[in-house]
Amino acid sequence: MITRAFENAFRLKGEREWSYIYVFIDLHSTLIKPNYKAGEILMEFYDGALEGLKILNDAKDTKIIMYTCSHPHEIEEYKQLFATHGVKFDFVNENPEVTTTPQGYGCYDMKPYFNVLIDDKASFNPETEWDELLEYLHGRYGAQVKTPEDWYNTTSKKAGITILDPDGWRNGRYEFEWYEELVTYEEYENRLAQCTCMWKPIERV
């Protein structure tokens, strides 16, 4: 269970008075849904994955490290993708803050140090465990967790989104429902590039 891994990591952090824990996070089949096509940057997140990533990014006691076999040019594109959502990974495929020392406990020349690994190859199930992890993170960080309004208010360029949501049959006929959401303008542009429904931006400066 992913929550048990976090509980153990934070317990050790308290016992050993660490400043933070290191979380390695895989991309494909973990954060982002794969299509198994080379050279294509994927943008469809699993439900709850982006919110969980944002919480870990904001947390003062975690450092997040991208863990991927993507090619270097793809990594740069993924960095840009995450940046549009306000997420910046501390490192990629390395942890230069924990190094091998002559009298140290471990050798980290070939295997970088981490406390928690979120990876489908490590039995993480993105279809179910992001929801479980979100509940844990909300419980741990409580009021520190940013709401959509928080994300909206902390960016200089803002946009509201009016979304046309085909919600299905009601009262014997097919009806549509409109609703609004506050997001950063960068996130709006990213969604527009991948959406299949109608989006109407309401720009605000």
Contacts in CASP RR format, 6 or more apart in sequence:
PFRMAT RR
TARGET T0000
AUTHOR 0000-0000-0000
METHOD contacts of the structure
MODEL  1
MITRAFENAFRLKGEREWSYIYVFIDLHSTLIKPNYKAGEILMEFYDGAL
EGLKILNDAKDTKIIMYTCSHPHEIEEYKQLFATHGVKFDFVNENPEVTT
TPQGYGCYDMKPYFNVLIDDKASFNPETEWDELLEYLHGRYGAQVKTPED
WYNTTSKKAGITILDPDGWRNGRYEFEWYEELVTYEEYENRLAQCTCMWK
PIERV
1 129 0 8 1.000
1 132 0 8 1.000
2 116 0 8 1.000
2 118 0 8 1.000
2 124 0 8 1.000
2 129 0 8 1.000
2 132 0 8 1.000
2 133 0 8 1.000
3 132 0 8 1.000
3 133 0 8 1.000
3 136 0 8 1.000
5 115 0 8 1.000
5 116 0 8 1.000
5 117 0 8 1.000
6 21 0 8 1.000
6 116 0 8 1.000
6 133 0 8 1.000
6 136 0 8 1.000
6 140 0 8 1.000
9 21 0 8 1.000
9 115 0 8 1.000
9 116 0 8 1.000
10 21 0 8 1.000
10 61 0 8 1.000
10 140 0 8 1.000
12 18 0 8 1.000
12 115 0 8 1.000
13 20 0 8 1.000
13 21 0 8 1.000
13 61 0 8 1.000
13 115 0 8 1.000
19 61 0 8 1.000
20 60 0 8 1.000
20 61 0 8 1.000
20 62 0 8 1.000
20 63 0 8 1.000
21 61 0 8 1.000
21 62 0 8 1.000
21 63 0 8 1.000
21 115 0 8 1.000
21 116 0 8 1.000
22 62 0 8 1.000
22 63 0 8 1.000
22 65 0 8 1.000
22 95 0 8 1.000
22 97 0 8 1.000
22 98 0 8 1.000
22 113 0 8 1.000
22 114 0 8 1.000
22 115 0 8 1.000
22 116 0 8 1.000
23 56 0 8 1.000
23 62 0 8 1.000
23 63 0 8 1.000
23 64 0 8 1.000
23 65 0 8 1.000
23 114 0 8 1.000
23 115 0 8 1.000
23 116 0 8 1.000
23 117 0 8 1.000
23 118 0 8 1.000
24 65 0 8 1.000
24 67 0 8 1.000
24 112 0 8 1.000
24 114 0 8 1.000
24 116 0 8 1.000
24 117 0 8 1.000
24 118 0 8 1.000
24 119 0 8 1.000
25 31 0 8 1.000
25 53 0 8 1.000
25 56 0 8 1.000
25 64 0 8 1.000
25 65 0 8 1.000
25 66 0 8 1.000
25 67 0 8 1.000
25 89 0 8 1.000
25 118 0 8 1.000
25 119 0 8 1.000
26 67 0 8 1.000
26 68 0 8 1.000
26 117 0 8 1.000
26 118 0 8 1.000
26 119 0 8 1.000
26 120 0 8 1.000
26 121 0 8 1.000
26 124 0 8 1.000
27 66 0 8 1.000
27 67 0 8 1.000
27 68 0 8 1.000
27 70 0 8 1.000
27 78 0 8 1.000
28 34 0 8 1.000
28 42 0 8 1.000
28 68 0 8 1.000
28 70 0 8 1.000
28 120 0 8 1.000
29 120 0 8 1.000
29 126 0 8 1.000
30 46 0 8 1.000
30 49 0 8 1.000
30 118 0 8 1.000
30 119 0 8 1.000
30 120 0 8 1.000
30 124 0 8 1.000
30 126 0 8 1.000
31 45 0 8 1.000
31 46 0 8 1.000
31 49 0 8 1.000
31 50 0 8 1.000
31 53 0 8 1.000
31 126 0 8 1.000
32 42 0 8 1.000
32 43 0 8 1.000
32 44 0 8 1.000
32 45 0 8 1.000
32 46 0 8 1.000
32 49 0 8 1.000
33 42 0 8 1.000
33 44 0 8 1.000
33 45 0 8 1.000
33 46 0 8 1.000
34 42 0 8 1.000
35 42 0 8 1.000
39 71 0 8 1.000
39 74 0 8 1.000
41 74 0 8 1.000
41 77 0 8 1.000
41 78 0 8 1.000
41 81 0 8 1.000
43 81 0 8 1.000
43 190 0 8 1.000
43 193 0 8 1.000
43 194 0 8 1.000
44 194 0 8 1.000
46 126 0 8 1.000
46 127 0 8 1.000
46 130 0 8 1.000
47 130 0 8 1.000
47 131 0 8 1.000
48 130 0 8 1.000
48 131 0 8 1.000
48 134 0 8 1.000
49 126 0 8 1.000
49 130 0 8 1.000
50 85 0 8 1.000
51 134 0 8 1.000
52 130 0 8 1.000
52 133 0 8 1.000
52 134 0 8 1.000
52 137 0 8 1.000
53 64 0 8 1.000
53 82 0 8 1.000
53 85 0 8 1.000
53 87 0 8 1.000
54 85 0 8 1.000
54 86 0 8 1.000
54 87 0 8 1.000
54 146 0 8 1.000
54 151 0 8 1.000
55 134 0 8 1.000
55 137 0 8 1.000
55 138 0 8 1.000
55 141 0 8 1.000
55 145 0 8 1.000
55 146 0 8 1.000
56 62 0 8 1.000
56 64 0 8 1.000
56 137 0 8 1.000
57 64 0 8 1.000
57 86 0 8 1.000
57 87 0 8 1.000
57 88 0 8 1.000
58 144 0 8 1.000
58 145 0 8 1.000
58 146 0 8 1.000
59 137 0 8 1.000
59 141 0 8 1.000
59 144 0 8 1.000
63 90 0 8 1.000
63 91 0 8 1.000
63 97 0 8 1.000
64 87 0 8 1.000
64 89 0 8 1.000
64 90 0 8 1.000
65 89 0 8 1.000
65 90 0 8 1.000
65 91 0 8 1.000
65 92 0 8 1.000
65 93 0 8 1.000
65 94 0 8 1.000
65 95 0 8 1.000
65 112 0 8 1.000
65 114 0 8 1.000
66 75 0 8 1.000
66 78 0 8 1.000
66 79 0 8 1.000
66 89 0 8 1.000
66 91 0 8 1.000
66 92 0 8 1.000
66 93 0 8 1.000
67 93 0 8 1.000
67 117 0 8 1.000
67 119 0 8 1.000
68 75 0 8 1.000
68 78 0 8 1.000
68 92 0 8 1.000
68 93 0 8 1.000
70 78 0 8 1.000
75 92 0 8 1.000
79 88 0 8 1.000
79 89 0 8 1.000
79 92 0 8 1.000
81 190 0 8 1.000
82 88 0 8 1.000
82 89 0 8 1.000
83 186 0 8 1.000
84 184 0 8 1.000
84 186 0 8 1.000
84 187 0 8 1.000
84 189 0 8 1.000
84 190 0 8 1.000
85 184 0 8 1.000
85 186 0 8 1.000
85 187 0 8 1.000
85 190 0 8 1.000
86 151 0 8 1.000
86 184 0 8 1.000
86 186 0 8 1.000
93 112 0 8 1.000
94 112 0 8 1.000
95 108 0 8 1.000
95 112 0 8 1.000
95 113 0 8 1.000
95 114 0 8 1.000
98 108 0 8 1.000
98 112 0 8 1.000
98 113 0 8 1.000
99 108 0 8 1.000
100 106 0 8 1.000
100 107 0 8 1.000
100 108 0 8 1.000
100 109 0 8 1.000
117 124 0 8 1.000
118 124 0 8 1.000
118 133 0 8 1.000
120 126 0 8 1.000
137 145 0 8 1.000
138 145 0 8 1.000
146 154 0 8 1.000
148 181 0 8 1.000
148 182 0 8 1.000
148 183 0 8 1.000
149 182 0 8 1.000
151 182 0 8 1.000
151 183 0 8 1.000
151 184 0 8 1.000
151 187 0 8 1.000
152 158 0 8 1.000
152 160 0 8 1.000
152 182 0 8 1.000
152 183 0 8 1.000
152 184 0 8 1.000
155 184 0 8 1.000
155 185 0 8 1.000
155 186 0 8 1.000
157 184 0 8 1.000
157 185 0 8 1.000
157 186 0 8 1.000
157 205 0 8 1.000
158 182 0 8 1.000
158 184 0 8 1.000
158 185 0 8 1.000
158 203 0 8 1.000
158 204 0 8 1.000
158 205 0 8 1.000
159 183 0 8 1.000
159 184 0 8 1.000
159 185 0 8 1.000
159 188 0 8 1.000
159 201 0 8 1.000
159 202 0 8 1.000
159 203 0 8 1.000
159 204 0 8 1.000
160 180 0 8 1.000
160 181 0 8 1.000
160 182 0 8 1.000
160 183 0 8 1.000
160 188 0 8 1.000
160 201 0 8 1.000
160 202 0 8 1.000
160 203 0 8 1.000
160 204 0 8 1.000
161 180 0 8 1.000
161 181 0 8 1.000
161 182 0 8 1.000
161 183 0 8 1.000
161 188 0 8 1.000
161 191 0 8 1.000
161 199 0 8 1.000
161 200 0 8 1.000
161 201 0 8 1.000
161 202 0 8 1.000
162 178 0 8 1.000
162 179 0 8 1.000
162 180 0 8 1.000
162 199 0 8 1.000
162 200 0 8 1.000
162 202 0 8 1.000
163 178 0 8 1.000
163 179 0 8 1.000
163 180 0 8 1.000
163 181 0 8 1.000
163 197 0 8 1.000
163 198 0 8 1.000
163 199 0 8 1.000
163 200 0 8 1.000
164 176 0 8 1.000
164 178 0 8 1.000
164 197 0 8 1.000
164 198 0 8 1.000
164 199 0 8 1.000
164 200 0 8 1.000
165 176 0 8 1.000
165 177 0 8 1.000
165 178 0 8 1.000
165 179 0 8 1.000
165 197 0 8 1.000
166 174 0 8 1.000
166 176 0 8 1.000
166 177 0 8 1.000
166 197 0 8 1.000
167 175 0 8 1.000
167 176 0 8 1.000
167 177 0 8 1.000
168 174 0 8 1.000
168 175 0 8 1.000
169 175 0 8 1.000
180 202 0 8 1.000
183 191 0 8 1.000
185 201 0 8 1.000
185 203 0 8 1.000
188 199 0 8 1.000
188 201 0 8 1.000
191 199 0 8 1.000
192 199 0 8 1.000
192 201 0 8 1.000
END
